[in-house]
């Protein structure tokens, strides 16, 4: 048993020495300068009877990942709004959340449509209807006083425009 422990210790020390010796070489392969625009590589075929078109290898070019610029939140300029012509309603914002007394909704309707705004409880039961009327196309901003209509808790705001429905969760204080 003692010989086994001694053998394991010797192998561990040898492995440690090899790891330290190769760490200088490994750091060369693991560190890339920040100024690399693209990296090209060459893949070669080592077969003896390789096809003629592979005699010089196959060159590939690998572009490093470049993330898109960060978008700012809360921007409401016209160029930031993306409207899908197939949808009747888009860009629904419900604020403030958590809600005190006043609930505000802003959204865009692409065609004249019947619009219904309801508050639902967590079980899906309708608590109250805030709005039910035909609205023209364009940006809509609605404010509702909900302090007398709902108690404190979690609810869902359901916006129905034509046959489309959007549901947002709210917390009422």
VENWOMO-V194465 format. One record per pair of residues at least 12 apart in sequence whose C-alpha atoms are under 10 Angstrom apart, sorted by the first residue. I is the first residue (numbers start at 1). J is the second residue. Records with the same first field share a line. If there is no record, write none. Layout:
BEGIN
I = J, J
END
This chain:
BEGIN
36 = 63, 64
37 = 62, 63, 64, 65
38 = 61, 62, 63, 64, 65
39 = 60, 61, 62, 63, 64
40 = 59, 60, 61, 62, 63
41 = 58, 59, 60, 61, 62
42 = 56, 57, 58, 59, 60, 61
43 = 56, 57, 58, 59, 60
44 = 56, 57, 58, 59
45 = 57, 58
81 = 108
83 = 108, 109, 110
84 = 110
85 = 110, 111
86 = 110
87 = 109, 110, 111, 161, 162, 163, 164
88 = 108, 109, 110, 111, 112, 113, 137, 160, 161, 162, 163, 164, 165
89 = 107, 108, 109, 110, 111, 113, 115, 137, 138, 139, 159, 160, 161, 162, 164, 165, 166
90 = 106, 107, 108, 109, 110, 139, 161, 166
91 = 106, 107, 108, 109, 139
92 = 105, 106, 107, 108, 109, 140, 141, 159, 166, 167, 168
93 = 105, 106, 107, 108, 141, 168
94 = 106, 107, 142, 143, 157, 168, 169, 170
95 = 143, 170
96 = 170, 171, 172
97 = 169, 170, 171, 172, 173
98 = 153, 154, 169, 170, 171, 172, 173
99 = 146, 147, 152, 153, 170, 171, 172, 173
100 = 145, 146, 147, 152, 171, 172, 173
101 = 144, 145, 146, 147, 148, 149, 150, 172, 173
102 = 143, 144, 145, 146, 147, 172
103 = 142, 143, 144, 145, 146, 147, 157, 170, 172
104 = 141, 142, 143, 144, 145
105 = 117, 140, 141, 142, 143, 144, 157, 159
106 = 139, 140, 141, 142, 143
107 = 138, 139, 140, 141, 142, 159
108 = 136, 137, 138, 139, 140, 141
109 = 135, 136, 137, 138, 139, 140, 161
110 = 136, 137, 138, 139, 161
111 = 135, 136, 137, 138, 161, 162
112 = 134, 135, 136, 137, 138, 161, 162
113 = 133, 134, 135, 136, 137, 160, 161, 162, 163
114 = 131, 132, 133, 134, 135, 136, 160, 161, 162, 163
115 = 131, 132, 133, 134, 135, 136, 159, 160, 161, 162, 163, 164, 165
116 = 129, 130, 131, 132, 133, 134, 135, 158, 159, 160, 161, 162, 165
117 = 129, 130, 131, 132, 133, 142, 157, 158, 159, 160, 161, 165, 166, 167
118 = 130, 131, 132, 156, 157, 158, 159, 160, 167
119 = 146, 149, 150, 155, 156, 157, 158, 159, 167, 168, 169, 170
120 = 150, 154, 155, 156, 157, 158, 167, 169
121 = 150, 153, 154, 155, 156, 157, 169
122 = 153, 154, 155, 156, 169
123 = 155, 156
124 = 155, 156
125 = 155, 156
126 = 155, 156, 157, 158
127 = 149, 150, 155, 156
128 = 146, 149, 150, 157
129 = 149, 157, 158
130 = 142, 143, 144, 145, 146, 149, 157, 158, 159
131 = 144, 159
132 = 159, 160, 161
133 = 161
134 = 161, 162
135 = 161
146 = 172
147 = 172, 173
150 = 172, 173
151 = 172, 173
152 = 171, 172, 173
153 = 170, 171, 172, 173
154 = 169, 170, 171, 172, 173
155 = 168, 169, 170, 171, 172
156 = 168, 169, 170, 171
157 = 169, 170
END
